[in-house]
Amino acid sequence: MFQDRTDAGRQLAAQLQKLPLENVVVLAIPRGGLPLGAIVAKTLNAPLDVALSKKIGHPFNKEYAIGAVSMDDIILNDIPTIDKTYIREETERIREKLRKRYDQYYQNFAPLNLKGKTVIIVDDGVATGNTIKLTAQMVHKSQPLQTIVAIPVAPRGAVKNMESSNYIDEVICLKSPDNFYAVGQFYREFGEVSDQEAIQILEASRKMSSS
């Protein structure tokens, strides 16, 4: 059980400090991953950025990722029964959200160059691993040196799912409980991170790494 995202971020950072890492970029999944990502970035003396991609949920189960969309790319699992109109409409809806987030998160900064870097993808927890796998696949197109996933909690099946990816070199997961229902059950405090809070965390981390 983690007290809150700050506690989880500290524990995650302590675990990552044990690894021989160089040229690190921390890529947080907004919004919940940003409080943890900021702590990891500060601990590792690395810059922080966000992964601006979002899953496409199955039409009958929105939590189940059938693909992921970025500002200029899309990755889909091979599910022939999904209506193409649904994919097209969901893609445009998601991209509209991502464009708004891009305008919010990159007012005075540009996205970091990931080529040749050790990219650490951080989130506050994972339920299935599908979204992280798709995010890692998108990161791979930027030619990183390696991609590491760092999360406080995920069920064992999700960890195995992520470890099966050709685009993820290592998965660091602090807890893999048997009775997993939702990420929030493993936090005493798990309030929503607002857009304003997320932007403040990201800007503070950028100022710290550039000073």
C-alpha positions as CSV (number, residue, x, y, z in Angstrom):
1,M,0.0,0.0,0.0
2,F,1.3,3.4,-1.0
3,Q,0.4,6.6,1.0
4,D,0.1,8.6,-2.2
5,R,1.7,9.3,-5.5
6,T,4.6,11.1,-3.8
7,D,5.4,8.0,-1.7
8,A,5.1,5.7,-4.7
9,G,7.4,8.0,-6.7
10,R,10.1,8.0,-4.0
11,Q,10.0,4.2,-3.8
12,L,10.2,3.9,-7.5
13,A,13.1,6.4,-7.7
14,A,15.0,4.5,-5.1
15,Q,14.7,1.3,-7.1
16,L,15.8,2.9,-10.3
17,Q,18.8,4.4,-8.6
18,K,20.2,0.9,-8.3
19,L,20.4,0.5,-12.1
20,P,23.4,1.7,-14.2
21,L,21.6,4.3,-16.2
22,E,23.0,6.9,-18.5
23,N,21.4,9.6,-20.8
24,V,18.0,9.3,-19.2
25,V,14.8,10.9,-20.2
26,V,11.8,10.4,-18.0
27,L,8.5,10.1,-19.9
28,A,5.4,10.4,-17.7
29,I,2.0,9.3,-18.6
30,P,-0.3,12.3,-17.9
31,R,-1.9,13.1,-15.7
32,G,-1.4,10.5,-12.9
33,G,2.1,9.6,-13.9
34,L,3.5,13.2,-13.6
35,P,3.9,13.4,-9.8
36,L,5.9,10.2,-9.8
37,G,7.8,11.1,-13.0
38,A,8.9,14.4,-11.5
39,I,10.3,12.6,-8.4
40,V,12.1,10.0,-10.6
41,A,13.5,12.7,-12.9
42,K,14.8,14.8,-9.9
43,T,16.4,11.7,-8.3
44,L,18.1,10.6,-11.5
45,N,19.0,14.2,-12.5
46,A,17.2,13.7,-15.7
47,P,14.8,15.8,-17.8
48,L,11.0,15.1,-17.6
49,D,8.6,15.0,-20.5
50,V,5.2,13.6,-21.2
51,A,4.0,10.8,-23.4
52,L,1.3,12.5,-25.5
53,S,-0.5,9.4,-26.6
54,K,-3.8,7.9,-25.6
55,K,-5.4,4.6,-25.9
56,I,-8.4,3.7,-28.1
57,G,-10.7,1.7,-26.0
58,H,-12.8,-1.2,-27.3
59,P,-16.3,0.0,-28.2
60,F,-17.9,-2.4,-25.7
61,N,-15.2,-2.0,-23.0
62,K,-13.5,1.4,-23.0
63,E,-10.8,0.3,-20.5
64,Y,-9.5,-2.4,-22.9
65,A,-7.0,-0.8,-25.2
66,I,-7.3,-1.9,-28.9
67,G,-4.8,0.7,-30.0
68,A,-3.2,4.1,-29.3
69,V,-3.1,7.4,-31.0
70,S,-0.5,10.2,-30.9
71,M,-0.6,13.6,-32.5
72,D,0.5,12.2,-35.9
73,D,0.5,8.4,-35.6
74,I,-1.8,5.5,-34.8
75,I,-1.2,1.9,-33.8
76,L,-3.9,-0.7,-33.8
77,N,-4.2,-4.3,-32.6
78,D,-5.4,-6.6,-35.3
79,I,-9.1,-6.9,-34.3
80,P,-11.0,-7.2,-37.6
81,T,-14.5,-7.0,-36.0
82,I,-14.0,-3.4,-34.9
83,D,-16.0,-1.0,-37.2
84,K,-13.7,1.3,-39.1
85,T,-16.0,4.3,-38.6
86,Y,-15.6,3.8,-34.8
87,I,-11.8,3.8,-35.2
88,R,-11.9,7.0,-37.4
89,E,-14.2,8.9,-35.1
90,E,-12.3,7.8,-31.9
91,T,-9.0,8.8,-33.5
92,E,-10.2,12.3,-34.3
93,R,-11.8,12.7,-30.8
94,I,-8.6,11.6,-29.1
95,R,-6.4,13.8,-31.3
96,E,-8.5,16.8,-30.4
97,K,-7.8,16.1,-26.7
98,L,-4.1,15.6,-27.5
99,R,-3.9,18.9,-29.4
100,K,-5.3,20.7,-26.4
101,R,-2.8,18.9,-24.1
102,Y,0.0,19.8,-26.4
103,D,-0.9,23.4,-26.3
104,Q,-1.1,23.3,-22.5
105,Y,2.1,21.3,-21.9
106,Y,4.3,22.9,-24.5
107,Q,3.6,26.6,-24.3
108,N,7.3,27.5,-23.8
109,F,9.0,24.2,-24.5
110,A,9.4,21.7,-27.3
111,P,9.2,17.9,-26.8
112,L,12.5,16.3,-25.8
113,N,14.6,14.4,-28.4
114,L,14.5,10.7,-27.4
115,K,17.1,9.4,-29.9
116,G,19.9,7.5,-28.3
117,K,18.4,8.1,-24.8
118,T,17.4,5.7,-22.0
119,V,13.7,6.4,-21.9
120,I,11.9,5.6,-18.6
121,I,8.1,5.5,-19.0
122,V,6.5,6.2,-15.7
123,D,2.8,5.9,-14.6
124,D,1.1,5.6,-11.2
125,G,0.0,2.0,-12.0
126,V,-1.1,-0.3,-14.8
127,A,-4.1,-2.6,-15.1
128,T,-3.6,-4.4,-18.4
129,G,-0.3,-3.1,-19.8
130,N,-1.8,-2.6,-23.3
131,T,-1.5,1.2,-23.3
132,I,2.1,1.1,-22.0
133,K,3.0,-1.4,-24.7
134,L,1.6,0.9,-27.4
135,T,3.3,3.9,-25.9
136,A,6.6,2.1,-26.0
137,Q,6.0,1.2,-29.6
138,M,5.5,4.8,-30.4
139,V,8.6,5.8,-28.4
140,H,10.6,3.2,-30.4
141,K,10.1,5.2,-33.6
142,S,12.3,8.0,-32.0
143,Q,15.2,5.5,-31.8
144,P,15.9,5.4,-28.1
145,L,18.9,3.5,-26.7
146,Q,16.5,1.5,-24.5
147,T,13.0,1.8,-23.0
148,I,12.3,0.9,-19.4
149,V,8.8,0.9,-17.9
150,A,8.7,1.9,-14.2
151,I,5.5,1.6,-12.2
152,P,4.5,1.1,-8.6
153,V,1.9,-1.6,-9.1
154,A,0.4,-3.9,-11.7
155,P,-1.1,-7.4,-11.7
156,R,1.3,-10.2,-12.7
157,G,-0.5,-10.7,-16.0
158,A,0.0,-7.1,-16.9
159,V,3.8,-7.3,-16.1
160,K,4.2,-10.4,-18.3
161,N,2.2,-8.6,-21.0
162,M,4.6,-5.7,-21.0
163,E,7.6,-7.9,-20.7
164,S,6.5,-9.6,-23.9
165,S,6.8,-6.4,-25.9
166,N,9.7,-6.1,-28.4
167,Y,9.8,-2.4,-27.6
168,I,10.3,-2.7,-23.8
169,D,13.7,-3.7,-22.5
170,E,12.9,-3.9,-18.8
171,V,9.9,-3.6,-16.5
172,I,10.4,-2.3,-13.0
173,C,7.2,-3.0,-10.9
174,L,7.3,-2.6,-7.1
175,K,4.2,-4.7,-6.3
176,S,2.4,-7.4,-8.3
177,P,-0.5,-8.4,-6.2
178,D,-2.8,-11.4,-6.9
179,N,-6.0,-9.6,-6.0
180,F,-6.0,-6.6,-8.3
181,Y,-9.1,-4.7,-9.1
182,A,-8.0,-1.2,-9.8
183,V,-4.8,0.9,-9.4
184,G,-6.4,3.1,-6.7
185,Q,-6.9,0.3,-4.3
186,F,-3.2,0.3,-3.6
187,Y,-3.1,4.0,-2.5
188,R,-4.4,5.5,0.7
189,E,-4.8,8.8,-1.2
190,F,-5.5,8.6,-4.9
191,G,-7.2,11.9,-5.9
192,E,-7.3,13.0,-9.5
193,V,-4.5,15.0,-10.8
194,S,-5.9,18.1,-12.5
195,D,-4.6,19.6,-15.8
196,Q,-3.4,22.6,-13.8
197,E,-1.5,20.5,-11.3
198,A,0.0,18.4,-14.2
199,I,1.2,21.5,-16.0
200,Q,2.7,23.0,-12.8
201,I,4.6,19.8,-12.1
202,L,6.0,19.6,-15.6
203,E,7.0,23.3,-15.7
204,A,8.7,23.1,-12.3
205,S,10.7,20.1,-13.4
206,R,11.7,21.8,-16.6
207,K,12.9,24.8,-14.8
208,M,14.9,22.7,-12.3
209,S,16.6,20.7,-15.1
210,S,17.5,23.8,-17.1
211,S,19.0,25.7,-14.1
